Amino acid sequence: MHQTILSNVEIALTLTGVSKQERKRRAVDALTKVGLKEHINKKPNQLSGGQMQRVAIARALVNDPEIILADEPTGALDSKTSVQIMDLLKEIASDKLVIMVTHNPELAKDYSTRIIELKDGKIIDDSNPCKKKDEKVSEKVIKKTSMSLFSALSLSFNNLLTKKGRTFLTAFAGSVGIIGIALVLALSNGVRGYIDDMQNSSSGNQAISIKNTRTETMDSKDVKINTEKKEKHDNQILANDDISSNLTLTTQQLTKEQNLKKLKEYIDSNKKELEKYSSNIKYTYNVDIQLYDKNENGELVKINPNENADDVDASGILSMLSTSIIKNAFVELKNSEQYEMVSGHMPENKNELVLVVDKNGEINLSTMYSLNFENKNDIAKFMNDGEKPELSSVKYDYNKIIGKKYKLINATDYYEKYGSVWISKENDKNYLNELYDKADNVEIVGIAKVKDNSSTNGFLGYNHDLFVDYVNKANESEIVQEQTTNKDVNVFTGLPFDNISSKYEDNMKALGAASLDDPYEISIYTKNSDSKDGIKKFLDDYNNKASDEDKVEYVDDIEVLTSTLSDIVKMISYVMIAFVSISLIVAALMIGIITYISVLERTKEIGILRAIGASKKDVKRVFRAETIIEGLLAGVIGIVVSYILSAGINIIVSLLAKIDNIMSLSIVHAISLILLSVGLTVIAGLGPAGLAAKKDPVESLRTE
């Protein structure tokens, strides 16, 4: 067996609830009585046959029994050793009843005080028969034995220690699945933490947005189907406008307008309440400000809406850049507090602009082109020391940026009236140059960096006064006055609007006109990450007071983005965990196989346990304890290795990408994975443990 003879004797006490210290003391006393005190730390295979018999006797004595059964105690011993064992049993018989079973009549005659002879299961002789009056009824209550989980764990742990190499390799193999799942969870937690940090760090730049359109779902039950029977038409094709016969009953999404005019009135009248949570309120209108510049050849360049993308060779440096970036480089400033000036000052007047760059002081090369800082034939024009730029960014000289001027042209000035219609002369270069020469100047007066982690490609920012002045001039123009007076007739064609190829709203956009009381979009910017709830409550209060047609739906831009990213991370994590879990299950099954091998190796121990009173339940507990230890060891190894790998990955990512704690395994996940490892190995060990409990005690004792 794998245990010392001291442990072999102690095992008889594991079922009686005796403390560990008391077990050891009594086991040492029993071994001392049989003359084996000096051998208590030896293994059974280091003892002679007689010494092993003495260990068996000590194990029988340690519980201080009233009766000792000795089945052929000298059967496998030589004559000298047999005499020693019999002398020991005779000494024990001085105060205990020793019942010896033997086929040796000489031993019985020399050492026994009473000899009962049996033949074919029947008593044929009794040297000292019991008389009726000598019979006594014992009143001793036999206590039910049971092995504690701690004792079972101790037995199994000692067994595993005798096979350290196999135990470690098994546990390490079992830890592979835990390591995989732990790393996936750590990465998932880290990425979501990074997303949350980005959201919190840009707290003042977050916006609750309300647009003048919203999407509503129309269920199939709301769709009307024409079931009228149609007349058949043979040998001809008949065109009709009835599509109901081919209608597919699916859920549809419809776009409906939202009335933001009433919301703006509510905000304006309750601005002090909203300002508790909001750093800025931005009203956006469906208007494109017309901004122009001249290139180095004296040719007009339209800056906003930007047309530079059309002038760049598709095979050139901007071929891979998004034109959506280029066309959004002139925007209204959100909140001046979100920017840090690096040169010059923020716009103070309506004709002043500021160039906004990212937190590292960089601006996208496409933005430089769109703002006409860079010429496609001379991309180093505004660079320090003529340094060649990278594709994604460019270095610039502040002195060459500040002071740059553009021209602001009202869209209404493109049109002249001919008869009853207005004709655009935007493509007339001479006419456009005349407009340019007499147009108002706007000038870059500063360069600012964003303070938080918000990403930006760079843009020219203007204040709200510039926009208001631009729209007011458009609204006061003759062409807009004529269009608003007769909203049914298109001033460009003199024909009624058909709402397909021509719409009133499209004309107003083209003319740069808008009602300042009816915004296209309202963006309410948060003061910090905790103020979003206050803004949402403000909007909910409005909806509770508003009529059904004036209620609005709002969107948390950052939350939508981050929640989408978080959902993607979760989905990927679940898929990866599903794959990794296969190795975890395989590892658990392997531990079950190792437990089965352990059952075969510990068959004699099973027999001894059953012989000293252990129940089948106790035997199951011993082998379940072994799987618990293996599973616990596998889980701990997996978590320790995962933390080490995570620390290494964090260092590398921090150095290369400047992102901290991209791997973050929580304590809850770590503990849960350890428990998962234990649970799976226990389940895998149920079969082997049940097999051990079913083994025949007698057959188990005969196993060598």
GUROMAR-415415 format. One line per 8 residues: number of its first residue (from 0); for each residue x, y, z of C-alpha. Coordinates in pm, whole numbers, plus 50000, padded with zeros to 5 digits. Layout:
NUM = X:Y:Z | ...
This chain:
0 = 50000:50000:50000 | 50098:50367:49959 | 50080:50453:50331 | 50322:50406:50619 | 50243:50143:50881 | 50150:50425:51118 | 49890:50547:50866 | 49779:50186:50814
8 = 49699:50156:51182 | 49542:50503:51199 | 49303:50413:50919 | 49110:50195:51164 | 49030:50509:51365 | 48912:50721:51072 | 48562:50578:51105 | 48524:50657:51476
16 = 48553:51036:51468 | 48875:51043:51673 | 49086:51358:51632 | 49407:51345:51431 | 49632:51390:51736 | 49447:51117:51929 | 49460:50884:51629 | 49836:50916:51606
24 = 49887:50863:51980 | 49677:50548:51989 | 49833:50411:51670 | 50184:50459:51810 | 50079:50284:52135 | 49935:49990:51939 | 50249:49953:51728 | 50462:49976:52041
32 = 50266:49689:52195 | 50343:49467:51893 | 50710:49570:51892 | 50711:49792:51584 | 50770:50137:51736 | 51096:50180:51546 | 50929:50099:51212 | 50630:50333:51222
40 = 50743:50534:50918 | 50815:50235:50696 | 50592:50121:50410 | 50441:49768:50415 | 50672:49652:50136 | 50968:49728:50363 | 50848:49481:50631 | 50877:49107:50671
48 = 50575:48878:50675 | 50574:48861:51052 | 50601:49236:51085 | 50307:49282:50850 | 50105:49045:51066 | 50198:49255:51367 | 50075:49565:51184 | 49744:49387:51122
56 = 49723:49299:51491 | 49804:49660:51589 | 49531:49781:51355 | 49290:49543:51527 | 49397:49661:51874 | 49392:50034:51812 | 49014:50061:51853 | 49034:49870:52184
64 = 48786:49601:52076 | 48638:49346:52310 | 48676:49064:52058 | 48957:49001:51811 | 48906:48761:51519 | 49228:48603:51390 | 49183:48409:51066 | 49485:48182:51011
72 = 49726:48433:51171 | 50026:48207:51101 | 49916:48068:50765 | 50189:48233:50556 | 50461:48248:50823 | 50757:48030:50907 | 50768:47837:51238 | 50977:48093:51429
80 = 50763:48388:51321 | 50447:48188:51388 | 50551:48134:51750 | 50617:48510:51790 | 50274:48597:51656 | 50101:48334:51872 | 50286:48455:52183 | 50164:48805:52105
88 = 49805:48688:52060 | 49824:48495:52388 | 49941:48811:52563 | 49653:49004:52414 | 49411:48731:52521 | 49491:48803:52885 | 49236:49086:52884 | 49047:49041:52553
96 = 48863:48762:52382 | 49070:48634:52089 | 48895:48398:51850 | 49145:48224:51622 | 49051:48023:51315 | 49316:47767:51225 | 49369:47432:51058 | 49667:47365:51288
104 = 49543:47157:51588 | 49883:47190:51760 | 49856:47568:51773 | 49505:47541:51912 | 49617:47291:52179 | 49923:47494:52283 | 49763:47842:52303 | 49385:47814:52335
112 = 49176:47797:52652 | 48878:47668:52461 | 48873:47472:52137 | 48563:47434:51922 | 48598:47190:51632 | 48387:47241:51318 | 48327:47003:51031 | 48113:47086:50733
120 = 47983:47391:50915 | 47871:47196:51223 | 48019:47185:51575 | 48154:46837:51646 | 48345:46911:51968 | 48375:47182:52236 | 48646:47157:52502 | 48467:47393:52738
128 = 48098:47417:52647 | 47900:47711:52777 | 47637:47638:53040 | 47297:47801:53043 | 47363:47987:53365 | 47691:48129:53233 | 47522:48306:52942 | 47521:48683:52973
136 = 47344:48931:52756 | 47569:49218:52650 | 47414:49561:52691 | 47685:49742:52495 | 47549:49962:52216 | 47743:49932:51891 | 47816:50276:51756 | 47763:50326:51383
144 = 48087:50414:51207 | 48130:50681:50939 | 48430:50837:50767 | 48445:51217:50755 | 48517:51404:50433 | 48838:51539:50586 | 48959:51185:50660 | 48873:51079:50307
152 = 49062:51378:50169 | 49361:51292:50386 | 49368:50931:50264 | 49340:51036:49901 | 49595:51313:49938 | 49850:51071:50080 | 49782:50836:49790 | 49834:51117:49536
160 = 50159:51218:49705 | 50304:50875:49634 | 50253:50946:49261 | 50358:51311:49245 | 50460:51305:48880 | 50139:51148:48756 | 49929:51366:48983 | 50091:51688:48857
168 = 50071:51590:48490 | 49706:51492:48530 | 49624:51817:48707 | 49814:52022:48447 | 49633:51849:48163 | 49307:51921:48343 | 49408:52286:48378 | 49442:52346:48002
176 = 49069:52402:47957 | 49058:52628:48264 | 49349:52833:48126 | 49171:52875:47793 | 48842:52987:47948 | 49020:53210:48199 | 49216:53389:47925 | 48900:53441:47719
184 = 48718:53584:48023 | 49018:53799:48112 | 49032:53942:47760 | 48655:53994:47755 | 48664:54175:48091 | 48965:54379:47984 | 48812:54490:47654 | 48482:54579:47818
192 = 48672:54766:48088 | 48861:54954:47818 | 48533:55039:47645 | 48389:55164:47976 | 48702:55371:48041 | 48672:55526:47698 | 48308:55607:47770 | 48386:55756:48111
200 = 48693:55946:47993 | 48484:56115:47725 | 48200:56185:47965 | 48167:56549:47867 | 48163:56456:47502 | 47875:56212:47527 | 47546:56316:47378 | 47184:56217:47415
208 = 47053:56269:47061 | 46699:56332:46943 | 46649:56337:46566 | 46347:56459:46375 | 46290:56109:46238 | 46240:55781:46418 | 46195:55422:46310 | 45877:55240:46402
216 = 45796:54873:46355 | 45480:54776:46169 | 45366:54422:46232 | 45236:54205:45950 | 44887:54215:46098 | 44870:54585:46009 | 44925:54512:45640 | 44606:54502:45437
224 = 44583:54232:45173 | 44354:54252:44874 | 44193:53909:44842 | 43948:54007:44567 | 43931:53742:44294 | 44091:53862:43972 | 43969:53809:43619 | 44199:53588:43410
232 = 44357:53735:43096 | 44472:53481:42843 | 44728:53551:42570 | 44804:53902:42692 | 44997:54089:42962 | 44802:54331:43177 | 44986:54597:43379 | 44834:54703:43711
240 = 44935:54872:44034 | 44808:54598:44264 | 45102:54433:44443 | 44899:54273:44721 | 44900:53931:44557 | 45278:53911:44598 | 45291:54070:44939 | 45515:53892:45191
248 = 45388:53913:45547 | 45695:54033:45734 | 45757:54285:46004 | 45837:54622:45844 | 46016:54933:45967 | 45872:55274:45890 | 46040:55610:45932 | 45823:55872:46097
256 = 45891:56236:46174 | 45933:56365:46526 | 45826:56713:46623 | 46132:56872:46786 | 45984:57220:46789 | 45785:57152:47106 | 46086:56985:47268 | 46305:57288:47193
264 = 46046:57514:47352 | 46043:57288:47661 | 46423:57289:47681 | 46444:57667:47640 | 46189:57723:47915 | 46354:57472:48151 | 46717:57533:48061 | 46833:57591:48419
272 = 46705:57249:48521 | 46877:57081:48224 | 47203:57268:48281 | 47246:57077:48609 | 47336:56775:48396 | 47429:56915:48057 | 47752:57087:47954 | 47610:57198:47622
280 = 47292:57182:47415 | 47342:57175:47040 | 47065:57231:46787 | 47149:57094:46443 | 46972:57202:46129 | 46961:57049:45784 | 47182:57321:45642 | 47520:57308:45467
288 = 47725:57623:45509 | 47897:57712:45182 | 48267:57770:45251 | 48527:57848:44982 | 48900:57891:44938 | 49143:57933:44650 | 49426:57695:44571 | 49780:57798:44476
296 = 49668:57833:44114 | 49400:58086:44209 | 49118:57841:44141 | 48812:57827:44367 | 48792:57526:44598 | 48470:57442:44778 | 48560:57355:45138 | 48212:57277:45268
304 = 48033:57069:45152 | 48380:56952:45049 | 48457:56857:44691 | 48833:56800:44716 | 48785:56424:44695 | 48670:56462:44335 | 48994:56646:44246 | 49227:56376:44380
312 = 49353:56101:44149 | 49198:55768:44255 | 49543:55613:44247 | 49685:55889:44463 | 49745:55923:44833 | 49376:55960:44922 | 49255:55659:44724 | 49214:55451:45043
320 = 49064:55727:45257 | 48695:55759:45326 | 48524:56050:45150 | 48287:56067:45448 | 48581:56190:45653 | 48662:56455:45392 | 48306:56587:45372 | 48268:56649:45746
328 = 48557:56878:45826 | 48358:57196:45899 | 48135:57162:46205 | 47987:57365:46484 | 48178:57347:46814 | 48006:57142:47082 | 48155:57276:47403 | 48467:57486:47430
336 = 48546:57327:47768 | 48621:57000:47592 | 48921:57147:47413 | 49267:57257:47522 | 49420:57548:47333 | 49770:57485:47204 | 49799:57804:47002 | 49585:58114:46955
344 = 49239:58134:47112 | 48887:57995:47080 | 48643:58173:46843 | 48503:58484:47007 | 48326:58632:46705 | 48109:58480:46435 | 48384:58513:46174 | 48647:58321:46377
352 = 48736:57951:46347 | 48950:57705:46540 | 49131:57398:46406 | 49063:57100:46634 | 49313:56811:46643 | 49326:56491:46844 | 49474:56451:47194 | 49817:56379:47044
360 = 49810:56695:46836 | 49758:56502:46511 | 49519:56559:46223 | 49418:56319:45950 | 49585:56380:45616 | 49249:56368:45436 | 49127:56651:45658 | 49430:56857:45560
368 = 49334:56810:45195 | 48968:56881:45256 | 49053:57210:45430 | 49290:57300:45145 | 49599:57300:45366 | 49767:57048:45136 | 49803:57047:44760 | 49797:56705:44594
376 = 50118:56793:44408 | 50295:56935:44714 | 50186:56743:45023 | 50476:56877:45230 | 50371:57239:45202 | 50265:57286:45568 | 50499:57033:45727 | 50784:57102:45964
384 = 51120:57074:45788 | 50962:56923:45478 | 50919:56585:45654 | 50743:56323:45445 | 50406:56237:45604 | 50259:55902:45691 | 49937:55807:45515 | 49716:55857:45823
392 = 49856:56178:45973 | 50069:56482:45899 | 50282:56717:46104 | 50206:57086:46062 | 50343:57427:46150 | 50108:57633:46373 | 50226:57958:46215 | 50116:57842:45872
400 = 49771:57742:45999 | 49667:58033:46220 | 49559:58328:46011 | 49436:58122:45718 | 49114:58272:45576 | 48814:58131:45393 | 48510:58291:45228 | 48151:58235:45339
408 = 47896:58242:45055 | 47524:58218:45115 | 47361:57943:44906 | 47080:58183:44813 | 47336:58398:44629 | 47386:58121:44372 | 47042:58195:44221 | 46910:58466:43992
416 = 46550:58504:43887 | 46455:58461:43523 | 46089:58519:43472 | 45900:58317:43731 | 46177:58071:43817 | 46513:58091:43989 | 46819:57952:43810 | 47142:57839:43980
424 = 47465:57996:43859 | 47686:57794:44091 | 47870:57641:43797 | 47939:57980:43639 | 48304:58039:43739 | 48298:58412:43665 | 47978:58460:43863 | 48117:58248:44149
432 = 48441:58447:44155 | 48243:58768:44185 | 48055:58619:44482 | 48385:58507:44636 | 48542:58852:44611 | 48260:59025:44795 | 48186:58741:45044 | 48260:58767:45418
440 = 48590:58633:45550 | 48623:58371:45824 | 48964:58317:45980 | 49143:58044:46181 | 49240:58207:46513 | 49351:57905:46714 | 49446:57539:46731 | 49296:57320:47002
448 = 49334:56956:47115 | 49052:56741:47249 | 49103:56682:47623 | 48962:56333:47653 | 49015:56005:47467 | 48766:56093:47194 | 48894:56008:46850 | 48885:56277:46581
456 = 49023:56316:46232 | 49046:56690:46289 | 48803:56961:46182 | 48740:57333:46157 | 48509:57446:46433 | 48283:57752:46433 | 48054:57893:46697 | 47676:57905:46688
464 = 47660:58275:46606 | 47810:58210:46262 | 47539:57955:46187 | 47256:58177:46312 | 47380:58469:46099 | 47410:58241:45795 | 47057:58101:45832 | 46903:58442:45906
472 = 47051:58584:45584 | 46910:58289:45390 | 46566:58324:45552 | 46556:58696:45468 | 46652:58643:45102 | 46400:58704:44823 | 46409:58347:44694 | 46341:58193:45037
480 = 46065:58441:45108 | 45902:58345:44777 | 45940:57972:44849 | 45797:57992:45201 | 45507:58204:45081 | 45403:57936:44832 | 45511:57601:44972 | 45331:57401:44703
488 = 45523:57538:44402 | 45891:57470:44330 | 46067:57806:44279 | 46330:57633:44064 | 46079:57495:43811 | 45759:57690:43864 | 45578:57356:43894 | 45406:57199:44195
496 = 45614:56968:44415 | 45551:56601:44340 | 45720:56484:44663 | 45915:56227:44464 | 46161:56409:44241 | 46104:56745:44413 | 46023:56832:44773 | 45983:57156:44961
504 = 46228:57039:45228 | 46495:56970:44966 | 46465:57324:44829 | 46501:57475:45175 | 46814:57269:45237 | 46964:57372:44903 | 46900:57738:44989 | 47054:57707:45336
512 = 46727:57812:45497 | 46578:57672:45815 | 46348:57756:46101 | 46568:57805:46408 | 46272:57701:46620 | 46247:57362:46451 | 46586:57184:46459 | 46676:56875:46260
520 = 46848:56722:46562 | 46901:56809:46927 | 47215:56688:47104 | 47239:56726:47481 | 47596:56676:47606 | 47667:56533:47949 | 47879:56702:48215 | 48017:56370:48334
528 = 47946:55997:48325 | 47692:56030:48609 | 47479:56300:48448 | 47325:56091:48169 | 47050:55963:48396 | 46955:56321:48482 | 46925:56413:48113 | 46720:56102:48040
536 = 46488:56183:48331 | 46447:56537:48194 | 46343:56397:47855 | 46115:56139:48018 | 45944:56417:48212 | 45885:56598:47882 | 45735:56286:47723 | 45506:56236:48022
544 = 45368:56588:47975 | 45363:56593:47593 | 45083:56470:47369 | 45133:56145:47182 | 45225:56322:46858 | 45486:56538:47036 | 45658:56258:47228 | 46015:56189:47119
552 = 46256:55899:47118 | 46617:55968:47217 | 46942:55784:47162 | 47251:55772:47380 | 47514:55778:47105 | 47806:55654:47313 | 47598:55396:47497 | 47467:55255:47170
560 = 47821:55225:47039 | 47969:55080:47356 | 47679:54841:47414 | 47713:54718:47057 | 48086:54666:47105 | 48022:54493:47439 | 47766:54264:47277 | 48016:54174:47005
568 = 48282:54101:47267 | 48036:53884:47462 | 47933:53692:47152 | 48294:53624:47052 | 48375:53526:47412 | 48087:53277:47425 | 48198:53116:47098 | 48560:53090:47216
576 = 48454:52951:47555 | 48239:52691:47380 | 48540:52569:47183 | 48773:52575:47482 | 48517:52391:47697 | 48568:52082:47483 | 48923:52048:47618 | 48789:52102:47969
584 = 48542:51816:47933 | 48811:51590:47782 | 49040:51673:48074 | 48765:51586:48323 | 48709:51251:48153 | 49083:51186:48168 | 49079:51248:48542 | 48790:51000:48564
592 = 49008:50741:48389 | 49298:50813:48625 | 49059:50766:48918 | 48956:50430:48776 | 49323:50329:48761 | 49356:50443:49122 | 49064:50215:49216 | 49250:49919:49067
600 = 49569:50016:49250 | 49395:50060:49585 | 49183:49745:49579 | 49345:49602:49893 | 49292:49933:50073 | 48925:49907:49980 | 48916:49561:50134 | 49079:49684:50455
608 = 48839:49977:50480 | 48541:49747:50441 | 48692:49500:50690 | 48723:49765:50961 | 48362:49877:50914 | 48365:50126:50629 | 48039:50135:50435 | 48005:50155:50059
616 = 47927:50523:50106 | 48259:50570:50288 | 48449:50403:50005 | 48275:50628:49751 | 48371:50927:49963 | 48739:50828:49954 | 48754:50824:49574 | 48534:51128:49533
624 = 48780:51301:49761 | 49056:51206:49520 | 48871:51365:49227 | 48805:51674:49438 | 49179:51711:49503 | 49265:51655:49136 | 49000:51903:49022 | 49105:52160:49281
632 = 49470:52124:49184 | 49384:52152:48813 | 49173:52463:48879 | 49437:52634:49092 | 49713:52559:48839 | 49491:52691:48559 | 49413:53016:48743 | 49774:53075:48851
640 = 49902:53018:48496 | 49625:53243:48358 | 49720:53529:48591 | 50086:53492:48494 | 50003:53491:48121 | 49762:53784:48164 | 50031:53988:48339 | 50273:53920:48055
648 = 50019:54008:47788 | 49927:54329:47974 | 50291:54439:47979 | 50333:54372:47605 | 50006:54544:47506 | 50082:54840:47733 | 50421:54887:47568 | 50298:54841:47211
656 = 49946:54987:47215 | 49949:55205:47531 | 49644:55019:47662 | 49652:54913:48026 | 49494:54598:48172 | 49360:54455:47848 | 49357:54121:48034 | 49159:54136:48357
664 = 49042:53814:48523 | 48810:53889:48814 | 48830:53703:49146 | 48471:53589:49101 | 48554:53431:48764 | 48870:53274:48908 | 48685:53113:49197 | 48400:53006:48968
672 = 48644:52834:48731 | 48810:52649:49018 | 48470:52530:49138 | 48382:52433:48780 | 48700:52227:48759 | 48618:52051:49086 | 48258:51991:48981 | 48349:51838:48645
680 = 48613:51608:48791 | 48375:51493:49065 | 48114:51411:48801 | 48378:51230:48594 | 48479:51030:48904 | 48129:50914:48996 | 48161:50596:48790 | 48498:50485:48929
688 = 48389:50570:49286 | 48073:50363:49244 | 48279:50075:49106 | 48509:50087:49410 | 48213:50075:49648 | 48078:49761:49478 | 48400:49560:49517 | 48375:49248:49730
696 = 48567:49304:50060 | 48700:48946:50079 | 48821:48948:49719 | 48974:49291:49771 | 49170:49171:50076 | 49315:48882:49877 | 49450:49121:49611 | 49827:49160:49617
